[in-house]
Every structure is written in structure tokens, then in C-alpha cells.
Amino acid sequence: MMDKVIAFQGMHGAYSDMACRAARPGWTTLPCHSFADAIDAVHAGKAEQAMLACENSLAGRVPDIHSLLPAAGLHIIGEHFQRVEHCLLVVPGTRMEQIRRVHTHPVAMAQIRNLLKNNNLTPVTEFDTAGAAELVALWQKPEEAAVASALAAELYGLEILQRNVEDASHNTTRFYITARTPQVPTPQTPHVMTTLLFSVQNSPGALYKVLGGFATNGVNMTRLESYMSGETFAATRFLMDVEGHPGDSRLGKALAELEFFSKNATILGVYQQSPFRHQASTQGQDTPRSAPADAIPG
């Protein structure tokens, strides 16, 4: 029997690769140049599933997910939260005082300002974190270092000089796990999440009418993002995550109101919540928020 394959955007050793290995132990991970390529890999039968980053607790939302998912023809079948732990990677035997430059993804670079300042290091941005590690391994120069994952150190033969060099703790990325066919849990399944897209006209009270059903039916909304739709600025598209199953009476009533007052309402997936949500709430941590950002570290 052939190994199951899960596709991701980035190189081997990227945080998305770590997410795949954590969520699907024993599966083969397939690196792809872009999110679109990861989606195409599933459609082409090269992978059974795709791991798609959707938001990060520091950087905010991942661009284009709202436009990629509806056209992708894939279904969200799960979610995964991956802790981002930046490590300072060097050629084996390198001492801190030998390092002159640090290579990493631009977003990761913005998260290690203290490391750069305290050690007087020159930042050099690269395409992604794993790619930076590969370059440092290729150069074999003690003055060049990379900031990437512990997995990247293992894959490219580098030494971890320091762990957790990020300025802020609890840097976490949330991923949608997608597949060609839906895997909808039963309405009796506890801790279910529903993700959907809808559009409303830019008119007074339009969004209020759409969202009113969720409030009156006691449905918890965990994510709501707005995007301009088309070129006319006459309608706005929203991506929403809510707790509950469409088969529940409360969420079912809320969705009925949404469909009445909105246009093009589409459910992208119904799936079980990650255990991380409940661990984070008991430990007083926040799950990733949605805020404009350019990217997350790859």
C-alpha cells in the first residue's frame, strides 16, 4: 500500500511541513511552491489532502485564502494549530561571536528584533525559513546563520545554537486541512466548527441583519473577516468560522437567516475543532487572531 500524501506550501523543514507531520503522522509530506500548487496537487491525485495556513497569532490572516478556497473545489475537513518556535541555526561548531548575518523569511525577521539588536547581526531576508537554512548549509560559513525550525536543522545538517529566539511567546499558526471530499461529523459530535463564505450589499444594516441570527440563537462566532468583492465596491464578501454543526437547531436557524439576507452563502467545511482550542482556553492563551498582514513565516 502506498503512503498517504499531504501537500503544503513551502520547502521541507518549513513550519507548514511540521504541521503536516504533526497532524498526519506517518504520511509523506509534499512541498509545493504556492497554495495554488498545493491545491492542484490534491486535484491531480498527487496528494490526498492539503495543509493551508489561514491565520497567525502575530501576523494575522494569510492573504488570498478567501479567494482560493471557493474556487479550489476542496472541502475543509479539519484544523491544526502549529506552534512557531524559531531556532538560530548555524554550521556545526560555530560560536555566537562568529556570526555576522542572519537569513530568514521577512515575517520571521520581524519577530527576532531582540536577537539582531543584542548581537549586532545584519538581517538578510530570504524566500522562506527552510530555504534560508538550506542556503546556510550550502555555504558552510560560520558568519552566516539562519532562523528556522528545529526540523530544518535536522533536515539540512545544521546545529541549533539557540532555541526560541522569537521576541513574543505563543506564536501560533492555524491551518485548514482540506480534501476533495467532505468528512462531515454527525450533528451529535461535540466541538464542531463550520466555515462559510457569504456576500452582502454595501447598504445600511445589511451585515446587522445577516449576523443577527447568530446572536439570537446563541451561536459563537470565532472569526469574521471582510473582503471587497469584484471591482465595483458595491458588495463585500465575508469569511466566517462559527462553533456548531449545521444540523444543530441553533446553527441551522442562524444559517437560514444568513441565507435570506445574504448572497452566495457557501459552506466550505464542517469539521471537528482542534484540541488546541480547549487547551489554549484552559491555559489562558489566545487562538490566532485575524488582522491584515503580508504573510507568515514559511
PASEBA-1860 file (N, C-alpha, C; in nm, 3 decimals):
! residues 298
1> MMDKVIAF> 0.085/-0.121/0.000/0.000/0.000/0.000/0.088/0.125/0.000 ~ 0.057/0.219/-0.089/0.136/0.341/-0.099/0.110/0.433/0.020 ~ 0.213/0.511/0.057/0.198/0.607/0.166/0.095/0.713/0.128 ~ 0.021/0.758/0.227/-0.068/0.872/0.205/0.015/0.998/0.199 ~ -0.030/1.096/0.121/0.048/1.217/0.096/-0.036/1.340/0.134 ~ 0.028/1.435/0.199/-0.036/1.564/0.229/0.053/1.674/0.175 ~ -0.005/1.767/0.099/0.069/1.875/0.034/0.070/2.000/0.121 ~ 0.174/2.081/0.106/0.184/2.208/0.179/0.261/2.308/0.096
9> QGMHGAYS> 0.247/2.436/0.129/0.322/2.541/0.062/0.454/2.562/0.136 ~ 0.565/2.554/0.062/0.695/2.574/0.123/0.790/2.460/0.092 ~ 0.907/2.464/0.159/1.008/2.361/0.142/1.006/2.265/0.260 ~ 1.067/2.149/0.243/1.083/2.058/0.356/1.155/2.130/0.470 ~ 1.100/2.118/0.589/1.157/2.187/0.704/1.082/2.313/0.741 ~ 0.989/2.357/0.655/0.908/2.475/0.686/0.810/2.442/0.798 ~ 0.754/2.545/0.860/0.659/2.522/0.967/0.533/2.452/0.916 ~ 0.499/2.474/0.789/0.385/2.403/0.730/0.416/2.254/0.718
17> DMACRAAR> 0.541/2.220/0.690/0.584/2.081/0.687/0.571/2.019/0.826 ~ 0.612/2.094/0.930/0.597/2.046/1.067/0.450/2.022/1.101 ~ 0.363/2.113/1.054/0.219/2.098/1.080/0.166/1.970/1.017 ~ 0.209/1.942/0.894/0.167/1.819/0.826/0.210/1.696/0.903 ~ 0.334/1.695/0.949/0.387/1.579/1.021/0.318/1.559/1.156 ~ 0.281/1.671/1.219/0.212/1.661/1.348/0.068/1.616/1.332 ~ 0.001/1.668/1.230/-0.141/1.636/1.211/-0.162/1.501/1.144 ~ -0.067/1.460/1.061/-0.080/1.335/0.987/0.049/1.252/1.003
25> PGWTTLPC> 0.072/1.198/1.122/0.194/1.118/1.146/0.202/0.999/1.050 ~ 0.322/0.980/0.994/0.342/0.868/0.904/0.311/0.898/0.759 ~ 0.248/1.011/0.731/0.218/1.048/0.593/0.343/1.108/0.528 ~ 0.349/1.101/0.396/0.453/1.169/0.319/0.412/1.313/0.296 ~ 0.502/1.407/0.322/0.470/1.548/0.301/0.524/1.593/0.164 ~ 0.441/1.666/0.092/0.473/1.709/-0.044/0.490/1.860/-0.050 ~ 0.614/1.912/-0.066/0.634/2.057/-0.073/0.585/2.113/-0.206 ~ 0.523/2.231/-0.200/0.471/2.298/-0.320/0.513/2.445/-0.317
33> HSFADAID> 0.526/2.503/-0.435/0.572/2.641/-0.445/0.471/2.740/-0.390 ~ 0.342/2.712/-0.407/0.238/2.807/-0.366/0.118/2.731/-0.310 ~ 0.024/2.806/-0.249/-0.100/2.744/-0.203/-0.177/2.684/-0.320 ~ -0.177/2.755/-0.433/-0.248/2.706/-0.552/-0.189/2.573/-0.599 ~ -0.057/2.561/-0.592/0.009/2.436/-0.632/-0.028/2.322/-0.538 ~ -0.040/2.353/-0.407/-0.080/2.250/-0.310/-0.223/2.203/-0.338 ~ -0.311/2.297/-0.371/-0.449/2.263/-0.406/-0.452/2.178/-0.533 ~ -0.372/2.217/-0.634/-0.367/2.143/-0.760/-0.316/2.001/-0.738
41> AVHAGKAE> -0.223/1.985/-0.643/-0.168/1.852/-0.615/-0.276/1.756/-0.567 ~ -0.371/1.809/-0.490/-0.483/1.726/-0.443/-0.574/1.690/-0.560 ~ -0.606/1.788/-0.643/-0.693/1.762/-0.757/-0.630/1.663/-0.855 ~ -0.497/1.670/-0.869/-0.427/1.584/-0.963/-0.404/1.443/-0.908 ~ -0.440/1.422/-0.781/-0.421/1.292/-0.722/-0.281/1.268/-0.669 ~ -0.198/1.373/-0.667/-0.062/1.359/-0.613/-0.064/1.359/-0.460 ~ -0.171/1.413/-0.402/-0.186/1.417/-0.256/-0.332/1.396/-0.221 ~ -0.355/1.333/-0.106/-0.492/1.313/-0.059/-0.547/1.439/0.007
49> QAMLACEN> -0.459/1.516/0.073/-0.502/1.634/0.146/-0.401/1.747/0.127 ~ -0.442/1.868/0.162/-0.353/1.985/0.158/-0.366/2.060/0.290 ~ -0.253/2.103/0.343/-0.247/2.182/0.466/-0.228/2.328/0.425 ~ -0.329/2.412/0.453/-0.328/2.551/0.406/-0.332/2.646/0.525 ~ -0.228/2.726/0.543/-0.225/2.823/0.651/-0.334/2.928/0.629 ~ -0.405/2.963/0.737/-0.512/3.062/0.722/-0.495/3.183/0.813 ~ -0.429/3.170/0.929/-0.407/3.285/1.015/-0.297/3.255/1.116 ~ -0.234/3.363/1.164/-0.124/3.352/1.259/-0.150/3.448/1.375
57> SLAGRVPD> -0.113/3.406/1.497/-0.143/3.484/1.617/-0.070/3.617/1.620 ~ 0.042/3.629/1.548/0.115/3.756/1.543/0.094/3.829/1.411 ~ 0.102/3.757/1.301/0.097/3.821/1.169/-0.044/3.845/1.119 ~ -0.143/3.772/1.174/-0.280/3.790/1.130/-0.317/3.695/1.018 ~ -0.409/3.736/0.931/-0.462/3.646/0.830/-0.362/3.623/0.718 ~ -0.376/3.511/0.652/-0.296/3.478/0.535/-0.371/3.525/0.411 ~ -0.310/3.609/0.329/-0.380/3.666/0.213/-0.428/3.559/0.115 ~ -0.537/3.589/0.046/-0.588/3.512/-0.068/-0.660/3.383/-0.032
65> IHSLLPAA> -0.659/3.344/0.097/-0.729/3.222/0.133/-0.877/3.232/0.100 ~ -0.936/3.351/0.123/-1.078/3.369/0.098/-1.113/3.354/-0.050 ~ -1.017/3.387/-0.138/-1.043/3.374/-0.281/-1.001/3.238/-0.335 ~ -0.900/3.177/-0.274/-0.853/3.047/-0.320/-0.951/2.934/-0.286 ~ -1.003/2.935/-0.162/-1.084/2.823/-0.117/-1.213/2.803/-0.197 ~ -1.290/2.909/-0.226/-1.415/2.885/-0.301/-1.389/2.826/-0.439 ~ -1.283/2.870/-0.504/-1.252/2.821/-0.639/-1.175/2.690/-0.637 ~ -1.127/2.651/-0.520/-1.041/2.533/-0.510/-1.116/2.403/-0.535
73> GLHIIGEH> -1.245/2.401/-0.500/-1.320/2.277/-0.513/-1.283/2.176/-0.407 ~ -1.218/2.221/-0.299/-1.181/2.134/-0.188/-1.270/2.165/-0.068 ~ -1.274/2.073/0.026/-1.354/2.089/0.147/-1.262/2.093/0.269 ~ -1.293/2.180/0.363/-1.218/2.182/0.489/-1.266/2.064/0.573 ~ -1.173/1.977/0.611/-1.209/1.859/0.688/-1.149/1.861/0.829 ~ -1.070/1.967/0.858/-1.011/1.976/0.991/-0.929/2.103/1.004 ~ -0.881/2.127/1.125/-0.794/2.240/1.150/-0.677/2.193/1.236 ~ -0.565/2.266/1.224/-0.447/2.231/1.304/-0.379/2.360/1.347
81> FQRVEHCL> -0.334/2.364/1.473/-0.259/2.478/1.525/-0.115/2.435/1.546 ~ -0.022/2.509/1.486/0.120/2.476/1.495/0.196/2.587/1.565 ~ 0.260/2.554/1.676/0.344/2.649/1.747/0.468/2.681/1.661 ~ 0.497/2.809/1.644/0.612/2.853/1.567/0.725/2.884/1.665 ~ 0.827/2.799/1.665/0.941/2.817/1.755/1.066/2.839/1.671 ~ 1.111/2.964/1.667/1.227/2.999/1.585/1.356/2.954/1.653 ~ 1.442/2.891/1.575/1.574/2.848/1.624/1.683/2.916/1.542 ~ 1.793/2.951/1.609/1.910/3.007/1.542/1.996/2.891/1.497
89> LVVPGTRM> 2.007/2.873/1.365/2.077/2.758/1.308/2.211/2.800/1.247 ~ 2.313/2.721/1.273/2.448/2.753/1.226/2.516/2.626/1.176 ~ 2.628/2.646/1.105/2.714/2.535/1.068/2.771/2.475/1.197 ~ 2.771/2.343/1.210/2.820/2.282/1.334/2.955/2.336/1.378 ~ 2.965/2.368/1.508/3.089/2.419/1.564/3.100/2.570/1.568 ~ 3.000/2.639/1.510/3.003/2.785/1.506/2.971/2.844/1.644 ~ 3.043/2.950/1.681/3.017/3.021/1.806/2.939/3.150/1.774 ~ 2.865/3.200/1.873/2.783/3.319/1.852/2.863/3.437/1.801
97> EQIRRVHT> 2.982/3.457/1.855/3.063/3.573/1.817/3.113/3.567/1.672 ~ 3.103/3.452/1.609/3.145/3.438/1.469/3.037/3.482/1.371 ~ 2.912/3.484/1.415/2.800/3.514/1.325/2.796/3.662/1.290 ~ 2.775/3.690/1.164/2.764/3.829/1.116/2.626/3.858/1.056 ~ 2.568/3.759/0.990/2.441/3.780/0.920/2.342/3.669/0.955 ~ 2.212/3.706/0.959/2.105/3.610/0.985/2.009/3.612/0.867 ~ 1.981/3.494/0.812/1.893/3.479/0.696/1.763/3.414/0.739 ~ 1.649/3.471/0.695/1.519/3.410/0.723/1.410/3.481/0.644
105> HPVAMAQI> 1.289/3.432/0.657/1.171/3.491/0.594/1.146/3.631/0.654 ~ 1.094/3.726/0.574/1.073/3.863/0.626/0.986/3.871/0.750 ~ 0.880/3.790/0.758/0.794/3.794/0.876/0.867/3.739/0.998 ~ 0.942/3.630/0.978/1.022/3.576/1.088/1.127/3.678/1.133 ~ 1.181/3.751/1.038/1.282/3.853/1.072/1.223/3.959/1.165 ~ 1.098/3.995/1.140/1.033/4.095/1.224/1.005/4.044/1.364 ~ 1.014/3.914/1.384/0.984/3.854/1.513/1.109/3.824/1.595 ~ 1.229/3.863/1.543/1.355/3.834/1.615/1.438/3.961/1.631
113> RNLLKNNN> 1.372/4.074/1.652/1.444/4.201/1.661/1.543/4.203/1.777 ~ 1.505/4.143/1.889/1.595/4.143/2.006/1.723/4.064/1.979 ~ 1.709/3.952/1.911/1.827/3.872/1.875/1.922/3.953/1.787 ~ 1.868/4.021/1.688/1.950/4.101/1.596/2.019/4.216/1.668 ~ 1.941/4.287/1.751/1.995/4.405/1.820/2.099/4.367/1.923 ~ 2.069/4.267/2.004/2.159/4.231/2.115/2.292/4.172/2.067 ~ 2.292/4.117/1.945/2.414/4.054/1.894/2.473/4.128/1.774 ~ 2.415/4.245/1.742/2.465/4.329/1.632/2.474/4.249/1.502
121> LTPVTEFD> 2.365/4.182/1.467/2.363/4.097/1.349/2.291/4.166/1.234 ~ 2.336/4.143/1.112/2.276/4.202/0.993/2.166/4.111/0.939 ~ 2.043/4.162/0.925/1.935/4.078/0.872/1.940/4.068/0.720 ~ 1.918/3.948/0.668/1.911/3.923/0.524/1.786/3.840/0.498 ~ 1.689/3.895/0.427/1.563/3.825/0.404/1.576/3.724/0.290 ~ 1.509/3.610/0.307/1.506/3.505/0.207/1.362/3.466/0.178 ~ 1.341/3.377/0.080/1.206/3.339/0.036/1.128/3.272/0.149 ~ 1.193/3.183/0.224/1.127/3.120/0.339/1.232/3.074/0.439
129> TAGAAELV> 1.186/3.031/0.554/1.277/2.993/0.662/1.357/2.868/0.626 ~ 1.291/2.768/0.572/1.361/2.645/0.536/1.462/2.670/0.425 ~ 1.426/2.758/0.330/1.520/2.793/0.224/1.643/2.862/0.278 ~ 1.625/2.945/0.381/1.739/3.011/0.445/1.831/2.908/0.508 ~ 1.773/2.807/0.573/1.853/2.700/0.634/1.930/2.623/0.528 ~ 1.866/2.596/0.416/1.933/2.524/0.308/2.053/2.603/0.255 ~ 2.036/2.735/0.242/2.147/2.819/0.194/2.265/2.818/0.290 ~ 2.236/2.833/0.419/2.344/2.834/0.519/2.418/2.700/0.519
137> ALWQKPEE> 2.344/2.592/0.502/2.407/2.460/0.495/2.494/2.448/0.370 ~ 2.448/2.508/0.261/2.523/2.504/0.135/2.652/2.585/0.144 ~ 2.645/2.703/0.207/2.761/2.792/0.214/2.869/2.739/0.310 ~ 2.826/2.678/0.421/2.920/2.626/0.520/3.015/2.735/0.573 ~ 2.958/2.852/0.601/3.037/2.964/0.653/2.987/3.001/0.792 ~ 3.076/3.010/0.893/3.032/3.039/1.030/2.972/3.178/1.046 ~ 3.000/3.270/0.954/2.946/3.405/0.968/2.800/3.414/0.921 ~ 2.750/3.308/0.858/2.613/3.306/0.808/2.527/3.214/0.897
145> AAVASALA> 2.412/3.264/0.943/2.320/3.184/1.024/2.179/3.194/0.967 ~ 2.094/3.104/1.008/1.954/3.106/0.964/1.863/3.097/1.085 ~ 1.745/3.153/1.072/1.641/3.134/1.173/1.530/3.053/1.107 ~ 1.508/2.934/1.162/1.411/2.841/1.105/1.370/2.742/1.213 ~ 1.305/2.634/1.172/1.254/2.535/1.266/1.361/2.434/1.306 ~ 1.335/2.363/1.415/1.424/2.254/1.457/1.425/2.145/1.350 ~ 1.312/2.126/1.281/1.306/2.028/1.174/1.401/2.065/1.061 ~ 1.409/2.194/1.027/1.501/2.239/0.923/1.645/2.210/0.962
153> AELYGLEI> 1.679/2.229/1.089/1.815/2.197/1.136/1.846/2.050/1.112 ~ 1.750/1.965/1.143/1.768/1.820/1.127/1.784/1.783/0.979 ~ 1.699/1.842/0.894/1.699/1.805/0.753/1.822/1.855/0.678 ~ 1.875/1.971/0.719/1.986/2.031/0.645/2.120/2.022/0.718 ~ 2.125/1.947/0.826/2.252/1.920/0.893/2.311/2.040/0.964 ~ 2.226/2.125/1.021/2.274/2.242/1.093/2.262/2.221/1.243 ~ 2.333/2.302/1.317/2.331/2.296/1.464/2.240/2.404/1.519 ~ 2.161/2.371/1.621/2.077/2.470/1.686/2.160/2.540/1.793
161> LQRNVEDA> 2.194/2.666/1.767/2.275/2.742/1.862/2.188/2.798/1.975 ~ 2.066/2.843/1.940/1.970/2.891/2.039/1.830/2.854/1.995 ~ 1.746/2.818/2.092/1.605/2.789/2.064/1.518/2.905/2.111 ~ 1.399/2.914/2.052/1.300/3.016/2.090/1.360/3.156/2.092 ~ 1.414/3.197/1.980/1.475/3.329/1.969/1.373/3.436/1.931 ~ 1.245/3.399/1.918/1.142/3.497/1.885/1.118/3.590/2.002 ~ 1.078/3.713/1.971/1.054/3.815/2.073/0.931/3.783/2.157 ~ 0.826/3.731/2.094/0.700/3.706/2.164/0.674/3.556/2.172
169> SHNTTRFY> 0.624/3.513/2.286/0.587/3.373/2.301/0.448/3.349/2.244 ~ 0.408/3.225/2.234/0.276/3.184/2.185/0.252/3.231/2.042 ~ 0.356/3.220/1.959/0.342/3.247/1.817/0.289/3.120/1.750 ~ 0.165/3.124/1.707/0.098/3.002/1.659/0.028/3.029/1.526 ~ 0.039/2.934/1.435/-0.029/2.943/1.306/-0.141/2.841/1.299 ~ -0.255/2.885/1.249/-0.370/2.796/1.229/-0.376/2.755/1.083 ~ -0.408/2.628/1.060/-0.417/2.573/0.925/-0.555/2.510/0.903 ~ -0.604/2.521/0.778/-0.717/2.441/0.734/-0.660/2.314/0.669
177> ITARTPQV> -0.715/2.198/0.704/-0.681/2.074/0.637/-0.791/2.047/0.535 ~ -0.755/2.033/0.408/-0.854/2.025/0.301/-0.840/1.894/0.222 ~ -0.950/1.852/0.160/-0.953/1.730/0.081/-1.058/1.743/-0.028 ~ -1.056/1.647/-0.122/-1.151/1.651/-0.233/-1.294/1.624/-0.188 ~ -1.310/1.535/-0.091/-1.444/1.500/-0.045/-1.462/1.543/0.100 ~ -1.581/1.589/0.138/-1.604/1.632/0.276/-1.602/1.513/0.372 ~ -1.569/1.541/0.496/-1.573/1.440/0.603/-1.651/1.502/0.719 ~ -1.780/1.516/0.699/-1.865/1.589/0.793/-1.899/1.500/0.914
185> PTPQTPHV> -1.868/1.547/1.034/-1.907/1.470/1.153/-2.058/1.472/1.171 ~ -2.108/1.384/1.255/-2.252/1.379/1.281/-2.293/1.499/1.366 ~ -2.421/1.538/1.362/-2.467/1.652/1.444/-2.446/1.630/1.594 ~ -2.434/1.503/1.636/-2.415/1.475/1.777/-2.269/1.488/1.822 ~ -2.178/1.504/1.726/-2.036/1.515/1.758/-2.009/1.644/1.834 ~ -1.938/1.637/1.947/-1.909/1.761/2.022/-1.797/1.841/1.957 ~ -1.795/1.970/1.985/-1.686/2.059/1.943/-1.667/2.057/1.791 ~ -1.771/2.102/1.719/-1.766/2.109/1.574/-1.755/2.254/1.530
193> MTTLLFSV> -1.682/2.276/1.421/-1.665/2.410/1.363/-1.722/2.410/1.222 ~ -1.784/2.521/1.184/-1.835/2.539/1.047/-1.773/2.665/0.988 ~ -1.717/2.653/0.868/-1.657/2.766/0.798/-1.738/2.797/0.674 ~ -1.772/2.924/0.652/-1.854/2.961/0.538/-1.816/3.097/0.482 ~ -1.858/3.119/0.359/-1.840/3.246/0.289/-1.978/3.301/0.252 ~ -1.992/3.434/0.255/-2.116/3.495/0.207/-2.087/3.639/0.166 ~ -2.177/3.697/0.092/-2.164/3.836/0.047/-2.286/3.916/0.088 ~ -2.266/4.046/0.112/-2.378/4.136/0.140/-2.358/4.265/0.061
201> QNSPGALY> -2.468/4.330/0.032/-2.459/4.459/-0.035/-2.410/4.565/0.063 ~ -2.342/4.665/0.011/-2.296/4.776/0.096/-2.412/4.872/0.117 ~ -2.502/4.834/0.209/-2.618/4.916/0.240/-2.638/4.917/0.391 ~ -2.702/5.021/0.445/-2.719/5.030/0.591/-2.792/4.909/0.648 ~ -2.735/4.851/0.752/-2.799/4.741/0.823/-2.785/4.605/0.759 ~ -2.717/4.595/0.644/-2.709/4.466/0.573/-2.637/4.361/0.658 ~ -2.522/4.396/0.712/-2.446/4.300/0.792/-2.517/4.272/0.924 ~ -2.579/4.372/0.981/-2.653/4.354/1.106/-2.763/4.249/1.090
209> KVLGGFAT> -2.835/4.255/0.978/-2.943/4.160/0.954/-2.888/4.018/0.936 ~ -2.774/4.008/0.868/-2.714/3.877/0.844/-2.667/3.813/0.974 ~ -2.603/3.893/1.060/-2.543/3.839/1.181/-2.640/3.829/1.298 ~ -2.753/3.892/1.286/-2.848/3.891/1.397/-2.891/3.751/1.438 ~ -2.904/3.662/1.339/-2.948/3.526/1.368/-2.849/3.449/1.454 ~ -2.721/3.480/1.441/-2.621/3.410/1.522/-2.630/3.454/1.668 ~ -2.655/3.583/1.690/-2.667/3.633/1.827/-2.794/3.581/1.894 ~ -2.907/3.589/1.825/-3.034/3.549/1.886/-3.042/3.398/1.910
217> NGVNMTRL> -2.965/3.321/1.834/-2.965/3.175/1.851/-2.847/3.125/1.935 ~ -2.769/3.218/1.990/-2.661/3.180/2.081/-2.547/3.106/2.016 ~ -2.515/3.141/1.890/-2.405/3.076/1.818/-2.278/3.159/1.834 ~ -2.170/3.095/1.877/-2.043/3.166/1.898/-1.966/3.177/1.767 ~ -1.929/3.301/1.733/-1.852/3.329/1.612/-1.706/3.350/1.653 ~ -1.615/3.271/1.595/-1.474/3.280/1.633/-1.391/3.357/1.532 ~ -1.445/3.379/1.413/-1.368/3.451/1.311/-1.464/3.515/1.212 ~ -1.441/3.642/1.181/-1.518/3.712/1.078/-1.426/3.811/1.010
225> ESYMSGET> -1.407/3.793/0.880/-1.322/3.882/0.802/-1.396/3.934/0.681 ~ -1.368/4.057/0.645/-1.434/4.117/0.529/-1.333/4.138/0.416 ~ -1.384/4.126/0.292/-1.304/4.147/0.172/-1.391/4.215/0.069 ~ -1.332/4.305/-0.009/-1.408/4.364/-0.117/-1.427/4.260/-0.227 ~ -1.546/4.258/-0.285/-1.580/4.160/-0.386/-1.596/4.230/-0.521 ~ -1.519/4.188/-0.619/-1.528/4.250/-0.751/-1.462/4.386/-0.755 ~ -1.496/4.463/-0.856/-1.432/4.592/-0.878/-1.526/4.711/-0.855 ~ -1.651/4.684/-0.815/-1.748/4.793/-0.806/-1.759/4.852/-0.666
233> FAATRFLM> -1.704/4.785/-0.563/-1.718/4.827/-0.424/-1.864/4.830/-0.379 ~ -1.950/4.756/-0.451/-2.092/4.756/-0.418/-2.130/4.641/-0.325 ~ -2.039/4.543/-0.309/-2.069/4.428/-0.224/-1.942/4.387/-0.150 ~ -1.962/4.331/-0.033/-1.850/4.286/0.049/-1.865/4.137/0.078 ~ -1.755/4.065/0.070/-1.754/3.922/0.100/-1.699/3.899/0.239 ~ -1.755/3.802/0.309/-1.711/3.771/0.445/-1.675/3.623/0.456 ~ -1.567/3.596/0.529/-1.528/3.461/0.567/-1.555/3.446/0.716 ~ -1.627/3.340/0.754/-1.671/3.325/0.892/-1.645/3.184/0.944
241> DVEGHPGD> -1.597/3.175/1.068/-1.590/3.049/1.142/-1.687/3.059/1.259 ~ -1.774/2.960/1.273/-1.867/2.958/1.386/-1.862/2.820/1.452 ~ -1.892/2.817/1.580/-1.897/2.690/1.652/-2.034/2.626/1.631 ~ -2.034/2.498/1.601/-2.160/2.428/1.585/-2.169/2.354/1.453 ~ -2.270/2.271/1.442/-2.297/2.189/1.324/-2.423/2.242/1.255 ~ -2.424/2.250/1.122/-2.545/2.298/1.052/-2.669/2.216/1.086 ~ -2.647/2.091/1.132/-2.760/2.008/1.172/-2.815/2.043/1.309 ~ -2.740/2.125/1.386/-2.791/2.172/1.515/-2.908/2.268/1.490
249> SRLGKALA> -3.005/2.268/1.579/-3.120/2.357/1.560/-3.077/2.503/1.567 ~ -2.987/2.537/1.660/-2.948/2.677/1.676/-2.872/2.729/1.554 ~ -2.768/2.653/1.513/-2.691/2.698/1.397/-2.775/2.688/1.271 ~ -2.859/2.589/1.262/-2.946/2.576/1.146/-3.035/2.698/1.127 ~ -3.093/2.748/1.236/-3.177/2.868/1.228/-3.095/2.991/1.191 ~ -2.976/3.001/1.248/-2.889/3.116/1.217/-2.849/3.116/1.070 ~ -2.818/2.998/1.016/-2.780/2.989/0.876/-2.897/3.019/0.784 ~ -3.018/2.984/0.826/-3.137/3.016/0.746/-3.155/3.167/0.734
257> ELEFFSKN> -3.133/3.239/0.844/-3.142/3.386/0.840/-3.031/3.444/0.754 ~ -2.912/3.387/0.766/-2.799/3.435/0.686/-2.830/3.420/0.536 ~ -2.880/3.306/0.497/-2.908/3.281/0.356/-3.018/3.375/0.304 ~ -3.111/3.414/0.391/-3.219/3.503/0.349/-3.168/3.644/0.322 ~ -3.077/3.692/0.405/-3.031/3.831/0.395/-2.899/3.848/0.318 ~ -2.832/3.737/0.282/-2.704/3.747/0.213/-2.713/3.687/0.073 ~ -2.602/3.690/0.003/-2.594/3.630/-0.130/-2.477/3.532/-0.133 ~ -2.490/3.430/-0.215/-2.380/3.337/-0.241/-2.324/3.274/-0.114
265> ATILGVYQ> -2.410/3.239/-0.021/-2.364/3.174/0.101/-2.317/3.032/0.069 ~ -2.193/3.002/0.107/-2.132/2.872/0.075/-2.062/2.817/0.199 ~ -2.095/2.694/0.236/-2.025/2.629/0.346/-1.899/2.563/0.291 ~ -1.783/2.602/0.342/-1.655/2.549/0.296/-1.615/2.422/0.369 ~ -1.670/2.404/0.490/-1.636/2.284/0.564/-1.705/2.275/0.698 ~ -1.733/2.153/0.740/-1.786/2.124/0.874/-1.692/2.019/0.932 ~ -1.629/2.048/1.044/-1.521/1.962/1.092/-1.506/1.976/1.244 ~ -1.437/1.880/1.303/-1.412/1.886/1.446/-1.306/1.990/1.479
273> QSPFRHQA> -1.327/2.058/1.590/-1.229/2.157/1.635/-1.101/2.088/1.681 ~ -0.990/2.158/1.667/-0.863/2.108/1.718/-0.864/2.109/1.870 ~ -0.804/2.009/1.935/-0.793/2.009/2.081/-0.718/2.131/2.133 ~ -0.639/2.195/2.047/-0.562/2.314/2.088/-0.653/2.423/2.140 ~ -0.773/2.436/2.082/-0.865/2.541/2.125/-0.898/2.529/2.273 ~ -0.922/2.408/2.317/-0.961/2.386/2.455/-0.841/2.391/2.549 ~ -0.724/2.347/2.500/-0.602/2.360/2.580/-0.566/2.506/2.599 ~ -0.580/2.586/2.490/-0.546/2.728/2.498/-0.639/2.802/2.593
281> STQGQDTP> -0.768/2.767/2.590/-0.864/2.838/2.676/-0.840/2.808/2.823 ~ -0.801/2.684/2.854/-0.776/2.649/2.993/-0.645/2.708/3.044 ~ -0.552/2.736/2.950/-0.423/2.793/2.989/-0.420/2.944/2.974 ~ -0.533/3.003/2.933/-0.541/3.147/2.920/-0.472/3.203/2.798 ~ -0.450/3.120/2.693/-0.386/3.165/2.572/-0.490/3.205/2.470 ~ -0.447/3.287/2.374/-0.535/3.327/2.266/-0.511/3.239/2.145 ~ -0.618/3.205/2.072/-0.601/3.141/1.943/-0.569/3.250/1.842 ~ -0.511/3.212/1.724/-0.473/3.313/1.627/-0.585/3.410/1.594
289> RSAPADAI> -0.551/3.537/1.585/-0.650/3.639/1.551/-0.641/3.666/1.403 ~ -0.739/3.737/1.350/-0.740/3.773/1.210/-0.717/3.923/1.197 ~ -0.609/3.961/1.136/-0.576/4.100/1.114/-0.492/4.109/0.990 ~ -0.499/4.218/0.913/-0.426/4.228/0.788/-0.276/4.204/0.810 ~ -0.217/4.128/0.719/-0.074/4.100/0.725/-0.030/4.051/0.589 ~ 0.099/4.051/0.565/0.150/4.009/0.437/0.165/3.859/0.426 ~ 0.211/3.793/0.532/0.239/3.651/0.523/0.271/3.596/0.659 ~ 0.300/3.467/0.662/0.352/3.404/0.783/0.486/3.343/0.748
297> PG> 0.571/3.317/0.846/0.699/3.255/0.813/0.680/3.115/0.757 ~ 0.745/3.087/0.645/0.731/2.956/0.580/0.828/2.855/0.633
END
